[in-house]
């Protein structure tokens, strides 16, 4: 009888140990999930792509989605999709889009002015304009806007200038209008993400297409809007894929600890840092998923963004990311404490929704 009791207790112990390990793995997966935002195919509630992300959200595999033109057929369908997204997850998911106004917005049924046009408005006019934008996004159930752009309009051949995405070349003017943009969104409980750190306005190239080097053209004043906005204003910062050997001789900004340390330590931003889309040519043409996962997390990126909207489209990207991140943790090249830190930052930000 005594021998049976010992065996029984041992079995119970092993079962509890197994359950504990499984629970820890599940918790780690959920923490990693909050660090992932993905794009998907589909523009209505019957779309296979939507059903896939709804399942991923329910399981805690991802922390949010990003919407593009391809996802938006009508206002009514968009609201219905977003309602399903919001109700699918235990933790409120980010529903993000790029709604800068002008040439960069994802729906056609309402038009908002570009940053260049808004820079001609009075502060009152800009406030009214961005209040209307934020209220409309709230109606659409969007809760994260990847804007405002705080890049300085330095290079007239840049994609920033050509698409009228900048408020100008004066950091104080850029700060003023970016502040109004952020304030009006926050009043409506919409998170904003200033971009593209450390600055995209001085370069000619486009990171959507490939490698872009700012080494010889970057100007220190491109950091000033971030310094001006760091106290309370910046909800989130999007870091670009721009390469600058003055900051890091090996990696572009989104994979560079040296570059992100400028934002963290020199500027003093303590909140959530999100990557620009890792599906852009500047990254996916040069780095594997494992390299992206390891280097981005070690650099200090809290949310990894994969759009599934460009040349690289991968239905299995979420599984691949989880696998890659956990592999790096097991190898010791990524610390689990880094995942915990990102999770805390993200959860604190989601409290604002």
VMD Tcl script that draws the C-alpha trace (Angstrom):
set ca {
  {0.00 0.00 0.00}
  {2.84 2.32 0.94}
  {4.59 1.53 -2.35}
  {1.39 2.26 -4.27}
  {1.03 5.62 -2.48}
  {4.58 6.62 -3.39}
  {3.98 5.71 -7.05}
  {0.64 7.57 -7.05}
  {2.22 10.70 -5.54}
  {5.09 10.50 -8.05}
  {2.63 10.30 -10.94}
  {0.71 13.27 -9.59}
  {3.94 15.24 -9.28}
  {4.97 14.45 -12.84}
  {1.51 15.38 -14.12}
  {1.60 18.69 -12.23}
  {5.10 19.38 -13.54}
  {3.95 18.63 -17.08}
  {0.91 20.91 -16.63}
  {3.12 23.65 -15.21}
  {5.46 23.49 -18.21}
  {2.54 23.51 -20.64}
  {1.04 26.49 -18.82}
  {4.34 28.37 -18.97}
  {4.66 27.66 -22.71}
  {1.09 28.84 -23.27}
  {1.74 32.01 -21.30}
  {4.94 32.64 -23.28}
  {3.04 32.15 -26.53}
  {0.42 34.68 -25.42}
  {3.10 37.20 -24.51}
  {4.79 36.68 -27.86}
  {1.39 36.98 -29.52}
  {0.92 40.49 -28.18}
  {4.15 41.42 -29.96}
  {2.79 40.54 -33.40}
  {0.55 42.55 -35.73}
  {-0.25 41.11 -39.16}
  {-2.18 41.93 -42.29}
  {-4.63 39.55 -43.92}
  {-6.62 38.92 -47.09}
  {-10.36 39.59 -47.15}
  {-12.84 42.46 -47.00}
  {-15.93 40.96 -45.35}
  {-16.94 38.68 -42.49}
  {-17.01 35.61 -44.74}
  {-13.42 36.01 -45.90}
  {-11.07 33.09 -45.19}
  {-8.32 35.50 -44.27}
  {-10.46 37.17 -41.63}
  {-11.50 33.81 -40.18}
  {-7.82 32.87 -39.89}
  {-6.89 35.98 -37.91}
  {-10.00 35.65 -35.75}
  {-8.76 32.21 -34.73}
  {-5.26 33.59 -34.12}
  {-6.68 36.37 -31.97}
  {-8.83 33.93 -30.00}
  {-5.80 31.73 -29.35}
  {-3.64 34.71 -28.39}
  {-1.26 34.10 -31.30}
  {-1.36 37.75 -32.41}
  {-2.05 41.06 -30.72}
  {-3.66 42.90 -33.58}
  {-4.17 43.41 -37.30}
  {-3.37 46.07 -39.87}
  {-5.89 47.11 -42.52}
  {-5.12 48.12 -46.10}
  {-7.19 49.19 -49.11}
  {-7.71 45.54 -50.01}
  {-9.55 44.98 -46.71}
  {-12.03 47.82 -47.18}
  {-14.90 47.44 -49.64}
  {-17.51 49.47 -47.77}
  {-17.98 51.26 -44.50}
  {-20.60 48.74 -43.37}
  {-18.46 45.67 -44.11}
  {-15.46 47.26 -42.42}
  {-17.39 47.96 -39.22}
  {-18.78 44.41 -39.15}
  {-15.30 42.94 -39.62}
  {-13.81 45.14 -36.92}
  {-16.60 44.26 -34.49}
  {-15.77 40.58 -34.99}
  {-12.08 41.29 -34.48}
  {-12.73 43.18 -31.24}
  {-14.97 40.46 -29.84}
  {-12.66 37.59 -30.77}
  {-9.84 38.12 -28.30}
  {-9.47 38.01 -24.54}
  {-7.14 41.03 -24.70}
  {-8.37 43.98 -26.79}
  {-6.61 43.69 -30.16}
  {-5.08 46.59 -32.02}
  {-6.97 47.37 -35.23}
  {-4.46 49.51 -37.07}
  {-4.25 51.41 -40.31}
  {-2.18 54.14 -41.95}
  {-4.50 57.12 -42.02}
  {-2.20 60.09 -42.49}
  {-4.55 61.88 -44.87}
  {-3.85 62.90 -48.45}
  {-2.25 60.13 -50.51}
  {-1.82 57.81 -47.54}
  {-5.17 56.61 -46.27}
  {-6.84 53.26 -46.77}
  {-10.49 54.06 -47.49}
  {-12.11 56.16 -50.18}
  {-15.48 57.03 -48.69}
  {-14.08 60.00 -46.73}
  {-11.02 62.06 -47.64}
  {-8.74 63.88 -45.23}
  {-6.07 66.46 -46.01}
  {-2.38 65.64 -46.34}
  {0.15 66.80 -43.76}
  {1.43 69.37 -46.26}
  {-2.06 70.84 -46.63}
  {-2.75 70.78 -42.89}
  {0.46 72.74 -42.30}
  {-1.31 75.71 -43.96}
  {-4.19 75.49 -41.43}
  {-4.44 77.48 -38.23}
  {-4.10 75.42 -35.06}
  {-7.86 75.66 -34.55}
  {-8.56 74.48 -38.09}
  {-6.12 71.61 -37.71}
  {-7.78 70.60 -34.44}
  {-11.21 70.52 -36.07}
  {-9.85 68.54 -39.02}
  {-8.07 65.91 -36.93}
  {-10.98 65.69 -34.52}
  {-13.16 64.71 -37.49}
  {-10.58 62.15 -38.59}
  {-10.35 60.56 -35.15}
  {-14.12 60.44 -34.66}
  {-14.54 58.76 -38.02}
  {-11.89 56.16 -37.16}
  {-13.69 55.52 -33.89}
  {-16.92 54.94 -35.80}
  {-15.05 52.42 -37.97}
  {-13.77 50.67 -34.80}
  {-10.14 51.47 -35.65}
  {-8.09 52.01 -32.48}
  {-4.52 52.48 -33.73}
  {-3.42 54.96 -36.38}
  {0.13 54.64 -37.73}
  {0.54 58.40 -37.86}
  {1.44 61.25 -37.63}
  {4.55 61.44 -39.79}
  {7.17 63.60 -38.08}
  {9.77 63.26 -40.83}
  {11.21 66.59 -41.90}
  {10.73 67.58 -45.53}
  {14.43 67.92 -46.33}
  {14.95 66.00 -49.59}
  {12.52 67.10 -52.29}
  {13.06 63.77 -54.09}
  {11.99 61.71 -51.07}
  {8.80 59.66 -50.90}
  {7.87 61.85 -47.93}
  {7.84 65.00 -50.04}
  {6.39 63.43 -53.18}
  {3.37 62.15 -51.27}
  {2.97 65.33 -49.18}
  {3.46 63.37 -45.96}
  {5.42 65.99 -44.02}
  {4.35 69.17 -42.22}
  {7.57 70.85 -43.33}
  {11.30 71.11 -42.70}
  {11.01 73.04 -39.42}
  {10.99 70.71 -36.37}
  {8.87 73.15 -34.36}
  {6.16 73.32 -37.04}
  {6.20 69.53 -37.39}
  {5.90 69.18 -33.61}
  {2.99 71.60 -33.43}
  {0.79 69.82 -35.96}
  {1.83 66.34 -34.82}
  {0.79 67.32 -31.28}
  {-2.65 68.37 -32.49}
  {-2.99 65.10 -34.42}
  {-2.07 63.04 -31.35}
  {-4.28 65.03 -28.96}
  {-7.41 64.70 -31.08}
  {-6.89 60.98 -31.52}
  {-6.22 60.39 -27.84}
  {-9.41 62.26 -26.92}
  {-11.23 59.55 -28.88}
  {-9.19 56.73 -27.29}
  {-7.23 56.04 -30.46}
  {-3.55 55.26 -30.13}
  {-1.15 56.99 -32.50}
  {2.32 56.01 -33.67}
  {4.73 58.75 -34.73}
  {7.04 57.72 -37.56}
  {9.58 56.99 -39.07}
  {12.36 57.07 -36.46}
  {15.08 58.26 -36.73}
  {13.94 60.10 -39.87}
  {12.95 59.37 -43.46}
  {12.82 62.88 -44.87}
  {16.42 63.33 -45.93}
  {16.73 60.22 -48.11}
  {15.69 59.69 -51.71}
  {15.11 55.93 -51.58}
  {12.04 53.94 -50.58}
  {12.44 51.12 -48.04}
  {9.36 49.41 -49.50}
  {11.56 48.58 -52.47}
  {14.98 47.96 -50.97}
  {18.03 49.13 -49.03}
  {18.14 52.86 -48.24}
  {21.24 54.55 -46.80}
  {21.01 57.86 -44.92}
  {24.64 57.93 -43.78}
  {25.63 60.99 -45.80}
  {22.36 62.92 -45.74}
  {20.86 62.51 -42.26}
  {20.61 65.72 -40.21}
  {20.54 65.85 -36.41}
  {17.46 68.06 -36.46}
  {15.46 65.05 -37.70}
  {15.48 63.82 -34.08}
  {14.01 67.02 -32.68}
  {10.30 66.19 -33.11}
  {10.84 63.04 -31.04}
  {12.56 65.03 -28.32}
  {9.76 67.58 -28.35}
  {6.99 64.95 -28.22}
  {8.49 62.45 -25.78}
  {6.66 63.71 -22.67}
  {3.12 62.25 -22.62}
  {2.51 62.97 -26.32}
  {4.02 59.89 -27.96}
  {1.86 56.79 -27.50}
  {4.02 54.67 -29.75}
  {6.99 55.15 -32.07}
  {7.48 53.37 -35.39}
  {11.09 52.75 -36.27}
  {12.11 52.73 -39.93}
  {14.32 50.41 -41.98}
  {16.70 53.23 -42.89}
  {20.41 52.36 -42.66}
  {22.81 54.90 -41.19}
  {26.40 53.82 -40.55}
  {26.89 56.75 -38.18}
  {24.49 54.93 -35.83}
  {25.15 51.30 -36.73}
  {27.64 49.96 -39.26}
  {25.81 46.66 -39.72}
  {22.04 46.93 -39.25}
  {19.20 49.21 -40.40}
  {17.30 51.09 -37.69}
  {14.58 48.49 -37.07}
  {17.19 45.82 -36.28}
  {19.70 48.13 -34.60}
  {20.12 48.35 -30.84}
  {22.51 51.27 -31.29}
  {19.85 53.25 -33.15}
  {16.95 52.37 -30.85}
  {19.13 53.19 -27.82}
  {19.11 56.79 -29.09}
  {15.33 56.78 -28.76}
  {15.37 55.02 -25.39}
  {18.35 56.62 -23.69}
  {19.22 59.88 -25.44}
  {15.64 60.98 -26.10}
  {14.13 59.13 -23.15}
  {11.11 57.42 -24.72}
  {9.96 54.56 -22.47}
  {6.84 53.42 -24.34}
  {6.04 50.94 -27.10}
  {8.28 50.77 -30.15}
  {6.88 49.13 -33.27}
  {8.77 48.24 -36.42}
  {7.84 49.51 -39.81}
  {6.57 46.67 -41.99}
  {9.16 43.88 -41.99}
  {7.74 42.64 -45.30}
  {9.37 45.61 -47.02}
  {12.17 44.87 -49.44}
  {14.74 46.63 -47.26}
  {14.36 43.81 -44.72}
  {12.87 40.66 -46.29}
  {15.27 40.75 -49.24}
  {18.21 40.64 -46.83}
  {17.20 38.83 -43.61}
  {15.51 35.58 -42.62}
  {12.55 35.39 -40.21}
  {14.90 34.10 -37.52}
  {17.32 36.98 -38.02}
  {14.47 39.49 -37.95}
  {13.05 38.00 -34.76}
  {16.37 37.86 -32.92}
  {17.75 41.23 -33.98}
  {14.53 43.22 -33.65}
  {13.81 42.02 -30.11}
  {17.41 42.49 -29.01}
  {17.34 45.96 -30.56}
  {14.36 46.91 -28.41}
  {11.42 46.56 -30.79}
  {8.26 45.66 -28.83}
  {5.84 44.95 -31.71}
  {6.82 43.25 -34.97}
  {4.70 44.29 -37.95}
  {4.22 42.03 -40.98}
  {1.75 43.41 -43.51}
  {1.24 40.42 -45.84}
  {0.57 43.18 -48.36}
  {3.70 43.43 -50.48}
  {5.89 40.96 -52.38}
  {6.09 38.69 -49.35}
  {2.76 37.11 -48.44}
  {2.81 34.20 -46.02}
  {-0.21 32.62 -44.36}
  {2.13 30.82 -41.95}
  {4.07 33.91 -40.84}
  {2.53 33.88 -37.34}
  {3.58 30.28 -36.67}
  {7.01 30.97 -38.09}
  {7.47 33.98 -35.82}
  {6.42 32.11 -32.69}
  {8.72 29.25 -33.58}
  {11.64 31.57 -34.38}
  {11.29 33.64 -31.20}
  {10.99 30.58 -28.94}
  {13.98 29.01 -30.68}
  {16.06 32.11 -29.94}
  {14.90 32.06 -26.31}
  {15.89 28.40 -26.00}
  {19.31 29.15 -27.52}
  {19.76 32.05 -25.10}
  {20.17 34.62 -27.86}
  {16.91 36.30 -26.77}
  {16.02 36.63 -23.08}
  {12.52 35.83 -21.89}
  {12.74 38.98 -19.76}
  {12.75 40.97 -23.03}
  {9.43 39.35 -23.97}
  {8.08 40.19 -20.51}
  {9.17 43.81 -20.87}
  {7.46 44.17 -24.25}
  {4.31 42.51 -22.91}
  {4.15 44.94 -19.97}
  {4.60 47.94 -22.24}
  {1.95 46.74 -24.69}
  {-0.56 45.91 -21.96}
  {-0.05 49.31 -20.35}
  {-0.72 51.00 -23.70}
  {-3.82 48.90 -24.33}
  {-5.25 50.21 -21.06}
  {-5.69 53.51 -22.93}
  {-8.11 51.95 -25.42}
}
mol new
graphics top color blue
foreach p $ca { graphics top sphere $p radius 0.5 }
foreach p [lrange $ca 0 end-1] q [lrange $ca 1 end] { graphics top cylinder $p $q radius 0.2 }
display resetview
